[in-house]
Amino acid sequence: MFELQTMSPELYRQQTRRSTFVIIAIFLALAMLCATASTKLFGGPPGDNFKWNLLGVLFGMGLTIGVVRLQLWHRPFMAAAAYGWGLKRSLMRVTNVMHHVKVGVAAGDENAFKLLRFYHLGLRQMYQLDGNTSELSQLVREIDAHRELMEQRGLDVEQKHLDLAWIEAVKSIKV
């Protein structure tokens, strides 16, 4: 289950930039180290080591991914990047069933209403965090109309968490 958190867009961008630079530095170091090691261990005459350099860089990329996921992901300096990744992943889960969600909202399904409201709140936050207010301004009418419809039905408009049971329930709606 994913929970929306209040976060300053400026702080989010600052922290994600910092964590990105750390990851880039780790990748560069590991890629250079692995490429050099692979050409020294397996390479032939100078100028004929492209495949060993490439394999070393790819191995360095794999090591970087492993270091980030296993060692850095839960560290405080990576919190903003991890949150942004979780937010975008949650939004993609809803996007993947959006055709069911829209049919469910039209049919009055409560889970579909909640799912679409979470999607709108998450999308709004993602655009604000990324500084993409022009895209957000295009969705304001749709977001407000859905919120008003939920209020008329007496549903809670503060859907700050994504319940995976909602997605499973909405998947069963016939399109």
Buried (B, 14 or more C-beta within 10 A) or exposed (E): EBEBEEBEBEEBBEBBEBBEEBBEEBBEEBBBBBBBBBBEEEBEEEEEBEEBBEBBBBBBBEBBEEBBEEEBBEEEEBBBBBBBEBBBEBBEBBEEBEEBBBBBBEEEBBBBBBBBBBBBBBBBBBBBBBEEEEEBEEEEEEBEEBBEBBEEEEBEBEBBBBBEEBBEBBBEBEE
